[in-house]
Amino acid sequence: MLEVVGAGVGRTGTHSLKIALETLHGGTCHHMTEVFGHAEEVPVWIDAIDGRPVDWDALMGEYVAQVDWPGASFWPELAAANPDALVVLSVRDPDEWYTSCTNTIFGAMTMMREQDNQWMDAMLRLMGDRFCDRLDDRDAMRAAFEQHNEAVRAGIPKERLLEWTASDGWGPICERLGMPVPDEPFPKVNSTAEFRQMLGLPPVEV
């Protein structure tokens, strides 16, 4: 069973949160990077995206927590399948979020889709169904981001929900999980510059 269900979408500090939760729980936290490393998960996620039944316990069986897309889009299902898990909604300023996405994952998704990538086709279907697939429309994507966050706030009881930003660090997470704060800095990874370097893209001009 998951100890944490992450309802915050990508580029809200989810990769740093993944590493932090792995440090706290001593196991693996699901994140989009896990999908890329476990090809056997792709057909199961595509079943979920296309509305077919999924055994969430089996899919998440080896993980202690989950954050980021695609799991964040299925927060109602994952929260229901893990009724004792803390639900963490990672958030940030909507404009900053959209700019970060545009400079990172949206470009990567478009590039991979142009290469006939089945997984990115499915992810764009998921965004169209549960978020927004108008990646070039700042207003539409911002609205989807805010609607997603409001849906989580409305759908999860306050005593079970932690709204968190990357600048909050260890404190709120450890307090809600009843764990001591690790004697190390909170991880800070996957910046825009690091993401673009990983894909071989030029730096963003400031």
C-alpha positions as CSV (number, residue, x, y, z in Angstrom):
1,M,0.0,0.0,0.0
2,L,1.2,3.5,-0.8
3,E,2.1,5.7,2.2
4,V,1.8,8.9,0.1
5,V,-0.4,9.7,-3.0
6,G,0.9,12.6,-4.9
7,A,-1.8,14.7,-6.5
8,G,0.4,17.5,-7.8
9,V,1.2,17.6,-11.5
10,G,4.7,17.7,-13.0
11,R,7.0,20.7,-12.6
12,T,5.8,21.4,-9.0
13,G,8.9,19.9,-7.4
14,T,7.8,16.3,-7.9
15,H,11.2,14.9,-8.7
16,S,12.7,16.4,-5.6
17,L,9.6,15.2,-3.6
18,K,10.2,11.7,-5.1
19,I,13.8,11.6,-3.7
20,A,12.6,13.0,-0.3
21,L,9.9,10.4,0.1
22,E,12.4,7.6,-0.9
23,T,14.7,8.9,1.8
24,L,12.0,8.9,4.4
25,H,10.4,5.5,3.5
26,G,13.4,3.6,2.3
27,G,11.6,2.4,-0.9
28,T,10.9,3.6,-4.4
29,C,8.5,6.4,-5.1
30,H,6.6,6.2,-8.4
31,H,7.2,9.1,-10.8
32,M,7.1,9.5,-14.6
33,T,10.8,8.4,-14.6
34,E,9.7,5.0,-13.3
35,V,7.5,4.5,-16.4
36,F,10.4,5.2,-18.7
37,G,12.4,2.6,-16.7
38,H,9.7,0.0,-16.6
39,A,8.2,-0.7,-20.0
40,E,5.9,-3.3,-18.6
41,E,3.9,-0.5,-16.9
42,V,3.1,1.3,-20.1
43,P,0.2,-1.0,-21.2
44,V,-1.3,-0.8,-17.8
45,W,-1.2,2.9,-17.7
46,I,-2.6,3.0,-21.2
47,D,-5.5,0.8,-20.0
48,A,-6.2,3.4,-17.3
49,I,-5.9,6.3,-19.7
50,D,-8.4,4.6,-22.1
51,G,-10.9,3.8,-19.4
52,R,-10.2,0.1,-18.9
53,P,-10.1,-1.5,-15.5
54,V,-6.8,-1.4,-13.7
55,D,-5.6,-3.2,-10.5
56,W,-4.1,-0.2,-8.8
57,D,-2.7,-2.4,-5.9
58,A,-0.8,-4.5,-8.5
59,L,0.5,-1.5,-10.5
60,M,1.7,0.3,-7.3
61,G,2.8,-2.9,-5.5
62,E,6.5,-2.3,-5.4
63,Y,6.3,1.4,-4.6
64,V,6.0,3.1,-1.2
65,A,4.7,6.4,-2.6
66,Q,3.6,8.0,-5.9
67,V,4.1,11.5,-7.3
68,D,4.0,13.3,-10.7
69,W,2.2,12.4,-13.9
70,P,0.6,10.0,-14.8
71,G,-0.3,9.0,-11.3
72,A,-1.3,12.6,-10.3
73,S,-4.1,12.5,-12.9
74,F,-5.5,9.4,-11.2
75,W,-5.4,10.8,-7.7
76,P,-9.1,9.9,-7.0
77,E,-8.5,6.3,-7.9
78,L,-5.2,6.0,-6.1
79,A,-6.5,7.8,-3.0
80,A,-9.5,5.4,-2.9
81,A,-7.2,2.4,-3.4
82,N,-4.9,3.6,-0.6
83,P,-7.3,5.0,2.1
84,D,-4.6,5.4,4.7
85,A,-2.2,7.3,2.5
86,L,-1.4,11.0,3.0
87,V,-2.4,12.9,-0.2
88,V,0.2,15.5,-1.0
89,L,-0.8,18.3,-3.4
90,S,2.4,20.0,-4.6
91,V,1.8,23.4,-6.0
92,R,3.5,26.5,-7.3
93,D,2.7,29.9,-9.0
94,P,0.6,29.1,-12.1
95,D,2.6,31.4,-14.4
96,E,5.9,29.9,-13.1
97,W,4.5,26.5,-13.6
98,Y,3.5,27.1,-17.2
99,T,6.8,28.7,-18.1
100,S,8.7,25.7,-16.6
101,C,6.5,23.2,-18.4
102,T,6.9,25.0,-21.7
103,N,10.7,24.9,-21.3
104,T,10.8,21.3,-20.3
105,I,8.1,18.6,-20.5
106,F,5.8,20.2,-23.1
107,G,8.6,20.4,-25.6
108,A,9.7,16.9,-24.8
109,M,6.2,15.5,-25.2
110,T,5.8,17.2,-28.6
111,M,9.2,15.9,-29.7
112,M,8.5,12.4,-28.7
113,R,5.1,12.4,-30.2
114,E,6.6,13.5,-33.5
115,Q,8.7,10.3,-33.3
116,D,5.5,8.2,-33.1
117,N,6.0,7.5,-29.4
118,Q,2.9,5.4,-28.2
119,W,3.4,6.5,-24.6
120,M,3.4,10.3,-25.5
121,D,0.3,9.8,-27.6
122,A,-1.4,8.2,-24.6
123,M,-0.2,11.0,-22.3
124,L,-1.7,13.6,-24.5
125,R,-5.0,11.7,-24.6
126,L,-4.8,11.7,-20.8
127,M,-4.1,15.4,-20.6
128,G,-7.0,16.1,-23.0
129,D,-9.4,14.0,-20.9
130,R,-8.3,15.0,-17.4
131,F,-6.3,18.2,-17.7
132,C,-5.8,20.1,-21.0
133,D,-3.9,19.3,-24.1
134,R,-3.7,22.8,-25.5
135,L,0.0,23.0,-24.6
136,D,0.6,26.3,-26.4
137,D,-2.3,28.1,-24.8
138,R,-1.0,29.7,-21.5
139,D,-4.4,30.8,-20.3
140,A,-6.0,27.4,-21.0
141,M,-3.2,25.5,-19.3
142,R,-3.1,27.8,-16.3
143,A,-6.8,27.4,-15.9
144,A,-6.5,23.6,-16.1
145,F,-3.7,23.7,-13.5
146,E,-5.8,25.7,-11.1
147,Q,-8.9,23.6,-11.7
148,H,-6.9,20.4,-11.0
149,N,-5.7,21.8,-7.7
150,E,-9.1,23.0,-6.7
151,A,-10.6,19.5,-7.5
152,V,-8.0,17.9,-5.2
153,R,-8.7,20.4,-2.4
154,A,-12.5,19.7,-2.7
155,G,-12.1,16.0,-3.1
156,I,-9.8,15.1,-0.2
157,P,-10.7,15.8,3.5
158,K,-8.4,18.4,5.0
159,E,-7.1,16.0,7.7
160,R,-5.8,13.8,4.9
161,L,-4.4,16.5,2.6
162,L,-1.1,18.3,2.7
163,E,-0.7,21.2,0.3
164,W,3.1,21.7,-0.2
165,T,5.5,23.8,-2.2
166,A,9.2,22.9,-2.8
167,S,10.3,25.8,-0.6
168,D,8.5,24.1,2.4
169,G,11.2,21.4,2.5
170,W,11.1,18.6,5.0
171,G,9.1,20.1,7.8
172,P,5.4,19.8,6.8
173,I,6.0,16.3,5.2
174,C,7.7,14.9,8.2
175,E,5.2,16.4,10.6
176,R,2.3,14.9,8.7
177,L,4.0,11.5,8.4
178,G,5.1,11.5,12.0
179,M,8.8,11.1,11.0
180,P,11.9,13.0,12.2
181,V,13.4,15.5,9.8
182,P,16.5,14.0,8.1
183,D,19.9,15.5,8.9
184,E,20.5,16.6,5.3
185,P,19.3,19.3,3.0
186,F,16.0,18.8,1.2
187,P,16.8,17.5,-2.3
188,K,16.6,20.0,-5.2
189,V,16.8,18.3,-8.6
190,N,15.5,18.4,-12.2
191,S,15.8,22.2,-12.7
192,T,14.9,23.5,-16.2
193,A,18.6,23.7,-17.0
194,E,19.2,20.1,-16.0
195,F,16.1,18.9,-17.9
196,R,17.1,20.6,-21.1
197,Q,20.7,19.4,-20.8
198,M,19.4,15.8,-20.4
199,L,17.5,16.1,-23.7
200,G,20.4,17.9,-25.4
201,L,18.4,21.1,-25.8
202,P,20.0,24.6,-25.7
203,P,19.8,26.6,-22.5
204,V,16.8,28.9,-22.2
205,E,17.7,32.5,-22.8
206,V,16.9,34.8,-19.8
